[in-house]
């Protein structure tokens, strides 16, 4: 249901783009398809995997592996300050 997306859940590639972890959704999709991204410790290769608030994502980034908890979902790619409110880093 398109009306539920961005409210109850969101595509993983879309979230990575909106939260500014990737420059485009295509880049996010390529990163996911390598199998390097995990949701709640489970590897995923599907860019359309459903992501919900409180899910934990493990991402391999150029600065190192980052673990974040999804705080909220967005319906657009906003400025960096807004994007940082979508997640919190897990130590």
C-alpha beads as a LAMMPS data file, in Angstrom:
LAMMPS data file: protein, C-alpha beads

91 atoms
90 bonds

1 atom types
1 bond types

-500.0 500.0 xlo xhi
-500.0 500.0 ylo yhi
-500.0 500.0 zlo zhi

Masses

1 110.0

Atoms # bond

1 1 1 0.000 0.000 0.000
2 1 1 1.694 3.207 -1.137
3 1 1 -0.226 5.256 1.425
4 1 1 1.332 3.228 4.280
5 1 1 4.874 3.681 3.001
6 1 1 6.786 6.514 4.694
7 1 1 4.412 6.315 7.693
8 1 1 4.571 2.764 9.084
9 1 1 7.539 1.542 7.027
10 1 1 9.937 2.662 4.327
11 1 1 12.092 1.026 1.661
12 1 1 15.676 0.581 2.822
13 1 1 17.166 2.293 -0.248
14 1 1 14.842 5.248 0.200
15 1 1 15.788 5.622 3.875
16 1 1 19.527 5.528 3.118
17 1 1 18.998 8.256 0.512
18 1 1 16.753 10.428 2.717
19 1 1 19.079 10.050 5.741
20 1 1 21.998 11.098 3.506
21 1 1 24.055 7.926 3.857
22 1 1 24.077 7.658 0.024
23 1 1 24.040 10.358 -2.660
24 1 1 21.346 8.631 -4.763
25 1 1 18.875 5.777 -4.415
26 1 1 20.771 3.946 -7.147
27 1 1 23.967 4.072 -5.075
28 1 1 21.992 2.891 -2.039
29 1 1 20.581 0.002 -4.069
30 1 1 24.049 -1.037 -5.233
31 1 1 25.374 -0.962 -1.662
32 1 1 22.479 -3.097 -0.443
33 1 1 22.791 -5.604 -3.287
34 1 1 26.399 -6.355 -2.271
35 1 1 25.010 -7.925 0.915
36 1 1 27.004 -5.596 3.157
37 1 1 23.970 -3.913 4.777
38 1 1 22.230 -5.558 7.724
39 1 1 18.836 -4.870 9.288
40 1 1 18.589 -6.110 12.879
41 1 1 21.742 -8.216 12.325
42 1 1 20.211 -9.946 9.284
43 1 1 22.004 -9.384 5.960
44 1 1 19.791 -8.155 3.164
45 1 1 20.304 -7.855 -0.586
46 1 1 16.915 -6.326 -1.307
47 1 1 16.708 -2.538 -1.765
48 1 1 12.944 -2.806 -1.190
49 1 1 13.367 -4.373 2.287
50 1 1 10.930 -2.792 4.738
51 1 1 12.458 -0.611 7.412
52 1 1 10.539 0.450 10.500
53 1 1 11.294 2.768 13.425
54 1 1 13.552 1.100 16.042
55 1 1 15.193 -1.153 13.437
56 1 1 18.991 -1.247 13.659
57 1 1 20.999 -0.869 10.440
58 1 1 24.659 -1.824 10.044
59 1 1 26.322 0.027 7.159
60 1 1 29.812 -0.182 5.672
61 1 1 30.788 3.412 4.900
62 1 1 34.106 4.920 3.756
63 1 1 34.723 6.182 7.315
64 1 1 34.123 2.690 8.730
65 1 1 31.233 0.490 9.790
66 1 1 28.359 2.485 11.277
67 1 1 25.494 1.090 13.350
68 1 1 22.366 3.262 13.602
69 1 1 18.880 2.900 15.062
70 1 1 16.019 4.297 12.981
71 1 1 14.230 6.975 15.012
72 1 1 11.712 8.160 12.443
73 1 1 10.874 8.018 8.755
74 1 1 10.742 10.896 6.300
75 1 1 8.928 11.513 3.042
76 1 1 11.676 13.651 1.493
77 1 1 15.419 14.259 1.416
78 1 1 15.904 17.372 3.481
79 1 1 18.943 19.248 4.722
80 1 1 21.646 17.394 6.668
81 1 1 20.414 18.724 10.018
82 1 1 16.965 17.267 9.315
83 1 1 18.416 13.979 8.070
84 1 1 20.372 13.492 11.305
85 1 1 17.092 13.461 13.233
86 1 1 16.005 10.279 11.409
87 1 1 18.540 8.062 13.208
88 1 1 20.828 7.777 16.200
89 1 1 24.221 6.110 16.212
90 1 1 24.576 3.020 18.386
91 1 1 27.866 2.699 20.264

Bonds

1 1 1 2
2 1 2 3
3 1 3 4
4 1 4 5
5 1 5 6
6 1 6 7
7 1 7 8
8 1 8 9
9 1 9 10
10 1 10 11
11 1 11 12
12 1 12 13
13 1 13 14
14 1 14 15
15 1 15 16
16 1 16 17
17 1 17 18
18 1 18 19
19 1 19 20
20 1 20 21
21 1 21 22
22 1 22 23
23 1 23 24
24 1 24 25
25 1 25 26
26 1 26 27
27 1 27 28
28 1 28 29
29 1 29 30
30 1 30 31
31 1 31 32
32 1 32 33
33 1 33 34
34 1 34 35
35 1 35 36
36 1 36 37
37 1 37 38
38 1 38 39
39 1 39 40
40 1 40 41
41 1 41 42
42 1 42 43
43 1 43 44
44 1 44 45
45 1 45 46
46 1 46 47
47 1 47 48
48 1 48 49
49 1 49 50
50 1 50 51
51 1 51 52
52 1 52 53
53 1 53 54
54 1 54 55
55 1 55 56
56 1 56 57
57 1 57 58
58 1 58 59
59 1 59 60
60 1 60 61
61 1 61 62
62 1 62 63
63 1 63 64
64 1 64 65
65 1 65 66
66 1 66 67
67 1 67 68
68 1 68 69
69 1 69 70
70 1 70 71
71 1 71 72
72 1 72 73
73 1 73 74
74 1 74 75
75 1 75 76
76 1 76 77
77 1 77 78
78 1 78 79
79 1 79 80
80 1 80 81
81 1 81 82
82 1 82 83
83 1 83 84
84 1 84 85
85 1 85 86
86 1 86 87
87 1 87 88
88 1 88 89
89 1 89 90
90 1 90 91
